[in-house]
């Protein structure tokens, strides 16, 4: 019988495991892909307090080693269902099943991609899905931002504060975000908005060189020469298997400030949960909070 099973070994899951092990709780992390999540692919991370600069992979290696040194266990498998009976959770995977007193969902969310050739190869080499994380690397440069809803609008405002020009390209002929954000974007002289543009090609070998768009109305082809492209067309949570135990908002898990879901003993942290800001440091925060309250729940109920 485990104290906690953490589903997902990204920054929030690892942070949670770290704090739970410091409180002497038996922890198992189940990860279906690779430890570290999306941050492991980032060539440079500069928003960790106290750490000037570090590669995403080095950061993940350091945090994983820290968690393992404290005695957390890892299982590489895919969770297919969770049930709760007599106050105990049963977590079923493709190849095994486990029981625990608490479960913490840390499955993250995948950025919606353009699904074009060269896109994956140039992630971290000009292609980014997070302006808050990577925008500062393009100070005084021209960048392209693709998207038409609130995230894209917010990103364009962030980028406009230090980029020379932000070319904000949308697939349709309008924005789908809040009116106040649209107004702020249109007021910025260095944000150039173009509608009805569909990205059809990404050029570059070792780094991004240019982007080819087609106008959906006129069929005109337009090339943007740039070293930086930010794609903000949504995120895809992976929470369908938990729907009987949690409440969802557009696929994201709803929690309270203690990271508790509607099922006692079940928590959600990181990018999989409904939240305003999805960033590395907020994942740490989620993990620490969930660890504290999960530990308290175990001590109180068992």
N, C-alpha and C positions, 0 to 999 in steps of 0.2 A: 504494500500500500504506500503510494507516494503522497507527499504533502501537496505538491503542485506539478502539473504538467503545463508547460508553455508551448503553445503551437506557433512556431515561427522563431527563427534565430537571427532576426535582424537587430538593429540597435535597441529597439524597445524591449524585445524579448531577452536579449543579452543583459541589458541594464537591469531588468526585473530579476533575472536569475542571479545576478551579482548580489543584489540586495537581499534576496531570499536566502542565499547560502550564508551570507553574513549573519543571518538570524537562525542559522542551523536548521533550515528546512530542506527536506529531500526534494530535489528538483530534477525533472527530465525535460529537456528541450527536444521537440520533434520538428525537424526541418525537411521539407520535401525537395528543395533545390540546392541552394548553396548558402552557407553561413554568411551573414552580413547584409543580405538584401541588396537594394539598389546602391547604397553608399559604397559598397565594395568596388563598384565600377568607376567611381569618381577619381580622376587623377590627382586632384588636390582638394583638400578640405581645410577651410580657414575660419570656420565659425564655431569651433570648440573652445570655450573659455579656457585660457591657460595654455593652449597649444597654438602656436603661431601658424604652422602649416604642416599638413601630413597627408599622405595619400590615403584614399579610402581603404585600399587593401591593407596597408600597414595599420591603420586604425582598427580595422576589423580583427586582424591577427592579434594585436595587443589586447583588445577587449576579450576575445575568445580565450586566449591564454590565461587571462586573469580569472575568467569564470571557471575554466577547467581546473586551475590551481586550487580553487575554493571547493572543488568536488562536485560540480554540476555534471550531469550525464547528458549525452547527445544520442539521438536516434534519427537516422536518415530514412524517412518513410513519409507516406502521405496519409493524413487523417481523412477518413471518409465519413465518420459520424461521431456524435457525442450524445450520450444519454445520462440521465441522473435518476438514481433510485436509492431510497433509504439514505439520503444525504451523501451518497458516494457517486462520483462521476466515473463513467466508463468511456474511454476514448478508444475507438476502433480505427486501426490503420489498415493499409493494404495487406500487411504481413503479420500483424500482431494486435493485441489489445492490452490496455493498461487501465489501472484504477487509481484514482487520486481523490484527495479531499477538496481540492480546488483546481480550476482550469483557467488559464489566462490565454486569451486569443490575441496573437500578435502576427497575423498573417499578412499585414501590409496591404498595399494596393499597387497595381501595375499602371504605369503611365500609358494612356492610349497613344498608340504610335501611328505614323503615316503608312507603315508597312511598305516602304519603298526600298529597293536595293541600295546598299551602302549606309542605310540609316543606323543599323546596329554597330557597324564597323567604326562609325565616326562619333559614337557616344563618348563624350569626354574629350573629343578632338574637334569640337565645333558644334556638335549637336547636344543640346541640353533640354531637360524637361523642368528645370527649376531655376528661375531667374534670381530668386532670393539666395540660392546656394552658389550659383556660378556667374551671376551678372557682373560682379566687380572685376572679373578677369578681362572684361571687354571695355574698360574705361577709355573714353575718348575715341571709341570705334563705332562704326555703323553695324547694327545688328538687325536681324529679321526675327519677328515674333509672329507665330501662326496661332490663331484662335479668335473667338468672338464672344466669349462669355466672361463672367467676373474674374476668373483666374487670369485670363489673358489681359484684361483691362488693368488689373492690379499689377501684373508683371510689367506691362508697358510703362506704367508710372514709375515703378522701381527702376527700371532700366534707363528711363529718360533722365534720371538724376545724375548719371555718370557716363552714359553713352552719348556719342556725338549725335547720331540719329537712330531712331527706332522705327523700322518699317513694319507696321502692324497690318498683316494681311489676313483677311477673312474669306471663308469659302462662300458665304452668302452675301446678300446686299445690305445687311444690317447687323447690329450687335444684339446679343441676347442677355446682356448684363444689366446691372442697376443703372438707372438714369443718371444718378449723381457721378458714378464712375465714368460713364460715357462722356458726360460734360467735362470732367476733369481731363480726360484724354484729349478731347477735341481742343481744349484750351492750350495744350502744350505745343509749342512751336516746333519742337524737335521730334514729335511723334507724327509720322506720315502714314495716314490710313488709306488702304486700298482694299475695296471689296471685290467679291466675285473672282478670287484668285485661288486656283487649285494647284498645290505643289505636285509636280509630276517627275522631278528628277533632282537628285542630290549629287553634286560633283565634288570630287576630292579623293585623294589616295591616303596620305598620311594625316591630312587635316582637311577640314571643310574649305572649299574654294568658292563655290557658288551654288545657287538654287535656281531651278527653272520652274516657272509657274505658267499655267495656262488660264486665260480669262474665260470663265464659264459662259459668258454671254457672247463675246466677240471672237473667241478662240485665238486671240492674240497671245503670242509667246513672249514672256518677259523674264530676263535673267537678273538676279541680284547677286553681285559679287560681295561676299562677306565671309568673315572668319567665325561668326557666331550666329547660330539659329536656335531659337527657343520655341519649343512645341508645347502648346497649352490647350489641348483639345479634350481634356478630361482624364479622369482616372478610373480604373476598373477594380473595384473591391472583389474579394473572393470569399464571400461570407454566406453563400447560399446554404451550405450544409449546417449552418448554425441557426437557421431562421426559426426553428421551433423553440429555441431557448432564449432568443434575443429579439429586440425590436430594431428594425432597420429604417434608415432614412436614405433613400436613393442607393440602397445597397450597403451603406455604412452603418456600423453598429452604434446604437445609442447607449451612452453610459451617463452616470452622474459624475460629480467631481472626484469621487473615490474610485473611478474607473469600473464601478459595478454595473453589470447588466441587470435585466429584470429577473434573472435567475440567481438566487443567492449562491455565493461561492464561485460564480463565473464572472470573469473580468475581461475587458478588451482594452488594448493599448496600441499606440502607434497609428500608422496610416490607415488601418482597417476600421478605425472608429470615426464617428461623426465629430469633426473638430474644425476650428477656423484656420489653423496653421499647421501644415505638415512639414516639419523640418527636423533635422537630426537632433537638435537640442530639445525640442518638444517631445521627441520619442524617449529621451533619457528621463524627462520629467514624468511622462506617463508610466514608465517602467518602475520608477522609484515609488510613485504613489500606489500603484497596484500591489507592489511587493509589501508595502507597509500594511495595507488594509487586508490583503490576503493572509498575511502572517497573523494579524489580529483575529481574523475569522477562524483560522485553524486553532489558535490557542483558546478561543472562546467556545468552539463547538465540538472539539475532539479531546 
